[in-house]
Amino acid sequence: MIDMDIQLNLELAIHKLVTEFIDDPYRYFTEADAVSRFHEILETDPVFNQQIQTKDGYKIPLVHQEYPTFFRFDDAKPVARLGPESKSKRGHYDVVVLNPEFLVTHEAEIVKNRNIASVRDENINPLKAIVEFKLDDRGWSNGKANGAIAEMGKLILSRQEAMLRYFVVLMRYTATTRNRWDKYWGQIIQAATERLEIGSIFATHWISIKHNPQVHSFGNWLSKYEEKHSLSL
């Protein structure tokens, strides 16, 4: 079951971050800057700024960065969940909101999720939400497009961990022509529309080209981004 306060407040926090980027595209130099700022935004919200006591008595915040996935997968093309015995790498989520029910029914070491072989209650979603980020410069390329599609694939695989999953892409388009956009944007649209269970949002600030910033959203968002600057293609 989705907690509407969590979904709405999380989406408003995403919209706030996107608006900050659109208003000031060099506010975040790196993806890590954006992730840290997003965590900061969530910490100002009492819905997320909570500590929940684990089964063994430790108080743990709901919001965490670089949280491990509960499965292994092929990062280049995440199409299957691989178990602990696999030699493939284990991933991390940029930001997660832990499920309070998971916290109160499990010990802190299991909640921390460093040992992929730890036994947990499979009937409880460990996470309320997952948010993945990308921040790129220059413009779309084959590698960046494939990387974004792979990131959405990882979120598809994570449906057993969280019902709410979001993908936020911030692009400073510094290329001097639209060639990169025209060549690869169609691939991104196709991937996003094929994965509507994920709420994805793509914010583009055109640095070298005279064009209003653009924000494109896909998926079933509870709230709508207010596009004050955007123009449709």
N, C-alpha and C positions, 0 to 999 in steps of 0.2 A: 504494500500500500504506500502511495506517495503522500508525504506530508506537504500540503499546499504552501504552508509558510516557508518551508525549506526551499521548495521549487521556486516560488515567486521571488523570495529574497535573494536566492542564488542568481537567478537570471537578472535581477536588477543590479547586482554587484558586477556581473559580466558586462551589462550595458554601461555601467559607470566606467569600467576600465576601458572599454572600446571608445567611449566618448572622450576620455582623457587622451587616448592615442590620436583620435581624429583631430582634436583641438591642438595637440602639441606632439607631433610625430617623433620627436627626438627625446621625449620624456623618458622613454625606456630604450637604452642602447641595446639590450640583449633580452632574450627570452627570460632569463633568470630575473632581470629587473621587473618584468611584467608579472611574473609568478609571485615574486615577493610583494609587489604592490597589491595584487589580488588577495593574497593572504591577509595583508594589512586591512583591506576593505572589509573582509569577512569578520575580522576581529572587532570591528566597530559595531557589529550587528549582534544584539543579544541572542538572536536565534542560533548563532554559530559560536559565540564567545562563551562557551560553557565547558565545564569539566565534569566528566562522568566517572563514577567510581567503578572499577573493574570488580570481577568476582572475588579477587584476592585483595581488594582494598586499596588499590592505587587510583588516584585521580588523574585522568587523561583528557587533554583537550580534544574537541571534536575535529578540528581542522589540522591537517598535516600536509607537508610537501615531500616529494620524492618517496612516496609510499609504495612498497613492493607489490607487484601483481601476485595473485594466488596461483598463477600458472606460468609455464614457460611457453615461448612461441618463437616462430621464425620472424625476426624483426623486419626483414626485407619484404615479407609477404605474409602477414599474420592471418592465416586462414584456418588454423587449428589450435586447440588448447593441448599443450603437451604436459605430461605429468612430471613429478619430481625426479623420476629416473632419466629423463631426457637430458641430453648434453647441450641442448639449445639454451640460449640465455634467458634470464628472467628479466622482466621489464619493471619499470617504475611509473607511477602516475605523478603528474606535476602537482596536483592538489586533490585531496580527497576530504569528504566529510564522513566521519565514522558514524555508524549506526549505533545509537545508544543501547539498543537491545543486544547488540553484539558485545558491547563493553561489559554490561552487567552480567552476562552469562558466560564470559570467558576470562581467563587469567591474562594479566598484562603482557606476558611474553608471547602469548598467542595473538593478542591484539596487535602487538608490535609487528608481527608477520615477517620476521627475518628468517625463520626456519620454514621452508616451503613444505616440509613433511609434517608440520604440526597438525594435529587433529582438531577440527572445529565442527560446530553444528552446521551441517550443510543446509538446514532448513531456514537459516537466518542469513539474510543479506548482510555481509560485514560492513558495507558502505551505503550511505544514503546517496552520495553523489561523487562523480569523478569529473574533473575538468582538466583537459589537456590543452597545451598552448604551443603555438609556433610564432616566432617573429623573424621575418626575412627581409632582406634588402634586395636591391637590384630589380627583381621581377621574377615571375614564374620561370622555371626551367624544367627539364625532364626529371632531374633529381628532386627538385622541390615538390613538383606535382606528385611524384611517386611517394615521396616522404609523407605528404599530407594524406594521401589515400591509405598508406600503411597505418598512419596514426588513427584514422577512422576505423580501419580493420581491427586494430587493437581494442578500440572501444566497443565494437560489435562483439568481440570475444568476451568482453567484460560484463555481459548482460546478467550473468549469474551472481555478480558481485554487487551491482548497483542498478537501480531502475533509471536513475537520472545520470545521463552522460553527455558532456558538452565538449565541443572542440572549438577553440578560439584561435583564429589566425590573424595576425597583424602584419601588414605588408607595407614597407616603405618602397614605393616603386621609383627607383632612381635611374632606370634605363631611359634612354632619350627617345625611344620609339615605343609604340604599342605592340610591337611584334611578339614579344614574350607573352603578353596578355592574350592576344588573339590566338596564339598557337596552343596555349595550355589551359586557358580558363574553361573551355568546354569540357575538358576532362574532369576538372574539379566539380563543375555543376553536375555532371553525370554521376560521379561518385557520391556526392552529397545527397542527391535526390534518390539514389538507390539505398541510402542508409538513413532514412528519415527517423528511425528510432533514436538517432543521435541529434542533439541540438547543435548545429554548427553555425558559426558566424565568421564572416571574412571581411575584415576592415582594410581598405586600401587607401593610402595617402599618396597621391601622385606628386612626387618631388620635382621631377624634371619636366613634366608635361603639364600644360595648363588645363587642368581638369579638376572638378570638384571631387573631394573625397567620396568614397563609395562604401556602403555597408550592405552585405548580402547575407540573409539568414535562410537556413533550411531546417526542416524538422518541426516537431510539435512543441513550440514554445508556449508557455503560459502567458508570457508578456511579450509585447512588441517593442523592438528598438525604434526609438523616435529619430528618424533620419532627418536631421535638420540641415545637413550639408549634402546629402547624397543626390546623385542623378542616375537614372537607369541607363543602361547601355542600349 
